[in-house]
Amino acid sequence: MGSRELAEPLSPGEATQSGARPADRHGLLKHSREFLDFFWDIAKPEQETRLAATEKLLEYLRGRPKGSEMKYALKRLITGLGVARETARPCYSLALAQLLQSFEDLPLCSILQQIQEKYDLCEVKKTMLRPALFANLFGVLALFQSGRLVKDQEALMKSVKLLQALAQYQNHLQEQPRKALVDVLSEVSVATLQEILPEVLKADLNTILSSPEQLELFLLAQQKVPSKLKKLVGSVNLFSDENVPRLVNVLKMAAASVKKDHKLPAIALDLLRLALKEDKFPRFWKEVVEQGLLKMQFWPASYLCFRLLGAALPLLTKEQLQLVLRGDVIRHYGEHVCTAKLPKQFKFAPEMEDYVGTFLEGCQDDPERQLAVLVAFSSVTNQGLPVVPTFWRVVRFLSPPALRGYVAWLRDMFLQPDLDSLVDFSTNNQKKAQDASLHVPERAVFRLRKWIIFRLVSIVDSLHLEMEEALTAQVARFCLFHAFFVTKKPTSQIPETKQPFSFPLESQAREAASSAFFSLLQTLNTQLKQATEQTRGGQPWTYHLVQFADLLLNHSHNVTTVTPFSAQQRQAWDRMLQTLKELEAHSSEARAAAFQHLLLLVGIHLLKSPAESCDLLGDIQTCIRKSLGEKPRRSRTKAIDPQEPPWVEVLVEILLALLAQPSHLMRQVARSVFGHICSQLTPRALQLILDVLNPETSEDEDHVVKVCRRGRVGGGGVGTPVRRCVLRVLDLVEVLVTKQPENALVLELLEPLLSIIRRSLRSSSSKQEQDFLHKTARIFTHHLCRARRYCHDLGERAEALHAQLERLVQQAGRQPDSATALYHFNASLYLLRVLKGSTAEGCGRETREKQKAGTDPSPGPTLSLLKGGQAASCLDLNLVTRVYSSALSSFLTKRNSPLTVPMFLSLFSRHPVLCKRLLPILVQHVTGPVRPRHQACLLLQKALSLREVRSCFEDPEWKQLMGQVLAKVTENLRVLGEAQTKTEHQQALSSLELLNALFRTCKQEKLTLDLTVLLGVLQGQQQSLQQGAHSTGSSRLHDLYWQAMKTLGVQRPKLEKKGAKEAPSATQSPISKKRKKKGFLPETKKRKKRKSEDGTLAEDEDGTPAATGRSQPPSMGRKKRNRTKAKVPAQANGTPATKSLAPGTPTLSPSSAAKSPKLQKKSQKPSPVNGAPRSPVEPAGQKQHQKALPEKGVLGKSPLSAPARRKARLSLVSRSPGLLQSGAKKKKTLRFTISSPKK
């Protein structure tokens, strides 16, 4: 869009003198178009578009408030109030409101009069009555939303009368006019309301209680002008026995009106405030809400009761809260929460959570009310189970005193459940159940205790940062004590023993407490690990819990464990405490912290399962003493020394056993401990892990089952738990490759992981097996093969790694599919990088001798780089070249090879020196059989475009390689157009694609190559290409062919349209002959032929139309056109026009074919090549194909002179705008310059 500023208008005198149109005419039109677009955007459904359009309209009108645009805008907005699209009416109403708010000089009475005149309800047709009604309603709303209506007395009175008139049309507008009237009157002053009240409110109580709007208007008057209302209506008691049923009906209507809006009607909240003001709240709640609305069994009415309960919370005192939160409304709410389980059912629980959260956040200074509300909602139970979830987010709004009181209430309810204090209920299905065990108190107590213990844990989980340390310790001690200990005799030293149970604590409740305790331990050790200052003395929470458990064990007269300790188990516990003291001396070491964490966790598990954890504790203590007693290692090679002490292997077995337990905390601890000992891992310890991951014999399978059974608490089956154990063992492999990527033991993981991937790909049916496969593939691909760090010190492993690399490449070629082959090929690339990056000092003597014997004979700077690379690494380049050469040959020749082009491209880009050695194989197969040729062309096309490959070649080598590939492609193109099968057609496509890729590469590199032979071959195959069979995809072949010809300077001819009755000419392309005529046109509809000098068809003397050139000359005068009529050169089928040199001497002049349009104008001068005049254009049908320049070593001697027999060269210079270089005119050799066409 152009400038938005209007041009300055000319005076009439200036316009008359200049004789021009007014200067601002174009500007007015332009701004009018923009101005009209505002009204289209205002009616669009997108809110942002509407608001932006309204703002732009106001900006536009502020610049010209007195112009005609203001009148048009008002007219257009008023018209929009009654448009047929119902969604557009509020948009125009809001825009009109903002317009009236911005321009206060516009009289509201005038606007209202325009609206009433436009939509006169007395004169409007019946079919247009509904739009007219809504137009009047939205017009009044626009006046009200502008904020000026309450200030204009006259406009206010007229609007009130109009709304009263609209209220009669309830079939169309329902109660919208009365609602609008209440909204308007709620904003007026007291004096104005006193004046208007007699006209809008009837002095009839039956009318007042007939609709929510009338009652709301009555409540508004009672609030603002009670004296005037008393004079008008008299003394009214809305909560009398006679009026209560009417109030219930009014509230029911209000609930039905907001059924789809899911909000609380204003009339209900106004009645609640009136009842509180008149001290009649208990009567209102009992008779109107509980006995009235709730008994209707009408869900909108029930939702109104729920919303009224939530909205009333901030308005009620503690006594009133007790009345509300222990009544039928909250019990009915609990039934709704239990029964609304289907996905499509409306669920009120999130809305109630918002009400409670708002209340708790708003009364932070009143902890008693906070505690009363939270306890009341926690007391709503379904046969003992509270309806609120264990993880309820509203607790984050509790003040510290309220939180302490709530935790104390939960503990007391756990110890001494008071079932009578609960608001308990049973659903209809539960009442119909005949099973008596479902209604016993013991079941309700168990359900309540289980909820309470997890509720305590969730409070710590959600408030771990704000919660006081003492309160957190109380919850942790409470869970630990009641999970594993029993009180024998109360003592003052242990507060937990002073709290007796009213109902015995059954075993199921203890199991739930045990599970909740370890979940709490997970929270304390993960989420609080960054806040160690919250614990006393900076020790972890697990340490304090172990000290508390030791205190309980030492008071054996007062407390005993649920599972009594034997003497051996008690000794294991004492040795654990002794080891903890020893670890405190090494507290500065990270390894000591990991061991301490492991020891504490297994020690606490001793309380849960003493028999299984006792042996683990002894093994862990032995490993810790040996680990801390040894000196730290200095060399990485010692990590694989077979003389390592066995403590690492023992600890790995312990970690494997711990991973079998269904505990996320145990899994994290095992990962942490293994991360500290993986630097000292031995081959045997690694083999223990691999045996679990990849069992290949029955003995290994038994080992897996043994390890997983040992780790599982209480034994059990070996089905799904074994698979879960194996899945978790992968954590150790991930830790090893992540934290120790330079460890030589990482190399031992390649083939085991590949074996897992192979086996899982064949049998990945269940979800667990798929998860196992995905995790293994992720570790192998991202953490191992793509790791930035890798092993640089191979020691004596170089020979074995070369053999392993060869084996991996061979295995990749034997895989049944490409997905599996890709993993093996990537593994070989990883080994290739390791061998290339490792130092020769660490290689074996035999490897170094082979490297000295195998040198690269190729000369040039690349040789020095290669020699330097061989001297600095362990890589045997000759061996690796032989391995990948064999794989490449197999890929090119084998029909269903699992190897793919991206695999070799990855090899070429990562190791370009190796690519340089493999390129001759590709060049050799370019002219081979069908499949090798296609694959070689495709791979060459992509490989030559890699920058890494180009950097390995010197300029002469690169040019020589380009020439070799070009010669091979030229040989392939000699049979272009002779394809009979789909395979041969694909072969031609790949050759042309490679040719065009060569052209692009040469153009970027600015190389000069001999393309004369290629041009002759392409021109010679043009006729056969056009006459050949046209199979599927032939258009792609023709496009590639003419793309290459365009690079060589020959443009693609345009196909001419034949006349309706004209016989096909011999000069026309065979492609056009095969096109079938689609339909026909009558003679009267056909376009007549244009004249030969204006059109595209020019006939010779025999009537044969000659083919036109590739571009038409610009328009010229008649004389000049007549002079040049016979001199227009023709390029039939893209063949360049020629000039006769001597009789019987065929020559090629590609320069004329490759000229740009500017140079064609100069073509009427003597030829710059030989100066001979051009011969007249022969008919295209009788024209013979011209021979290409003789190829050296192929054709016989030419009658031309020696300089003329020199080889023509084509220089691909992209920056040259012309076709003939200035230097080419002075020489007798033919030189072609191909440049990119100007855009």
Sequence and secondary structure as in RCSB ss.txt:
>XXXX:A:sequence
MGSRELAEPLSPGEATQSGARPADRHGLLKHSREFLDFFWDIAKPEQETRLAATEKLLEYLRGRPKGSEMKYALK
RLITGLGVARETARPCYSLALAQLLQSFEDLPLCSILQQIQEKYDLCEVKKTMLRPALFANLFGVLALFQSGRLV
KDQEALMKSVKLLQALAQYQNHLQEQPRKALVDVLSEVSVATLQEILPEVLKADLNTILSSPEQLELFLLAQQKV
PSKLKKLVGSVNLFSDENVPRLVNVLKMAAASVKKDHKLPAIALDLLRLALKEDKFPRFWKEVVEQGLLKMQFWP
ASYLCFRLLGAALPLLTKEQLQLVLRGDVIRHYGEHVCTAKLPKQFKFAPEMEDYVGTFLEGCQDDPERQLAVLV
AFSSVTNQGLPVVPTFWRVVRFLSPPALRGYVAWLRDMFLQPDLDSLVDFSTNNQKKAQDASLHVPERAVFRLRK
WIIFRLVSIVDSLHLEMEEALTAQVARFCLFHAFFVTKKPTSQIPETKQPFSFPLESQAREAASSAFFSLLQTLN
TQLKQATEQTRGGQPWTYHLVQFADLLLNHSHNVTTVTPFSAQQRQAWDRMLQTLKELEAHSSEARAAAFQHLLL
LVGIHLLKSPAESCDLLGDIQTCIRKSLGEKPRRSRTKAIDPQEPPWVEVLVEILLALLAQPSHLMRQVARSVFG
HICSQLTPRALQLILDVLNPETSEDEDHVVKVCRRGRVGGGGVGTPVRRCVLRVLDLVEVLVTKQPENALVLELL
EPLLSIIRRSLRSSSSKQEQDFLHKTARIFTHHLCRARRYCHDLGERAEALHAQLERLVQQAGRQPDSATALYHF
NASLYLLRVLKGSTAEGCGRETREKQKAGTDPSPGPTLSLLKGGQAASCLDLNLVTRVYSSALSSFLTKRNSPLT
VPMFLSLFSRHPVLCKRLLPILVQHVTGPVRPRHQACLLLQKALSLREVRSCFEDPEWKQLMGQVLAKVTENLRV
LGEAQTKTEHQQALSSLELLNALFRTCKQEKLTLDLTVLLGVLQGQQQSLQQGAHSTGSSRLHDLYWQAMKTLGV
QRPKLEKKGAKEAPSATQSPISKKRKKKGFLPETKKRKKRKSEDGTLAEDEDGTPAATGRSQPPSMGRKKRNRTK
AKVPAQANGTPATKSLAPGTPTLSPSSAAKSPKLQKKSQKPSPVNGAPRSPVEPAGQKQHQKALPEKGVLGKSPL
SAPARRKARLSLVSRSPGLLQSGAKKKKTLRFTISSPKK
>XXXX:A:secstr
    S      HHHHHHHT   TTHHHHHHHHHHHHHHHHHHTSS HHHHHHHHHHHHHHHHT TTSHHHHHHHH
HHHHHTT S TTTHHHHHHHHHHHHHH TTS HHHHHHHHHHHT TTTS GGGHHHHHHHHHHHHHHHHHTT GG
G HHHHHHHHHHHHHHTT HHHHTTHHHHHHHHHHTTS HHHHHHHHHHHS S HHHHTTSHHHHHHHHHHHHH 
HHHHHHHH    TTSTTTHHHHHHHHHHHHHHTTTTTS  HHHHHHHHHHHHTT HHHIIIIIIIIIIGGG  HH
HHHHHHHHHHHHGGG  HHHHHHHHTSHHHHHHHHHHHH  STTS   HHHHHHHHHHHHHHTTT HHHHHHHHH
HHHTEEETTEESS SS GGGGG  HHHHHHHHHHHHHHHHS  GGGSEEE  HHHHH   GGGGSHHHHHHHHHH
HHHHHHHHHHHHSTTTS HHHHHHHHHHHHHHHHEEESS BTTBGGGG   SS   HHHHHHHHHHHHHHHHHHH
HTTTT GGGSGGG  HHHHHHHHHHHHHH TTTEEESS   HHHHHHHHHHHHHHHHHHTTTTSHHHHHHHHHHH
HHHHHHHH HHHHHHHHHHHHHHHHHHHHS     GGGGG TT  THHHHHHHHHHHHHTSS HHHHHHHHHHHH
HHGGG  HHHHHHHHHHHS  SHHHHHHHHHHHHHHSTT   SSHHHHHHHHHHHHHHHHHHHH TTSGGGGGGH
HHHHHHHHHHHHS  SHHHHHHHHHHHHIIIIIIIT S      TT HHHHHHHHHHHHHHHHT SSHHHHHHHH
HHHHHHHHHHHHS GGGS HHHHHHHHH      SHHHHHHHHHHHHS   HHHHHHHHHHHHHHHHH TT S  
HHHHHHHHHH HHHHHHHHHHHHHHTTSSHHHHHHHHHHHHHHTT HHHHTTS HHHHHHHHHHHHHHHHHHGGG
TT   SHHHHHHHHHHHHHHHHHHHHHHHHT EE  HHHHHHHHHTHHHHHHS   TTHHHHHHHHHHHHHHTT 
         SS    TTS HHHHT    S   GGGS     TTTSS EE TTS EE   SS      HHHHHHTG
GG    GGG       STT     HHHHT  HHHHGGGGS  TTT         TTT         TTTS   SS
 TGGGS  EEEE TT  SSS GGGGTSSS EEEE     
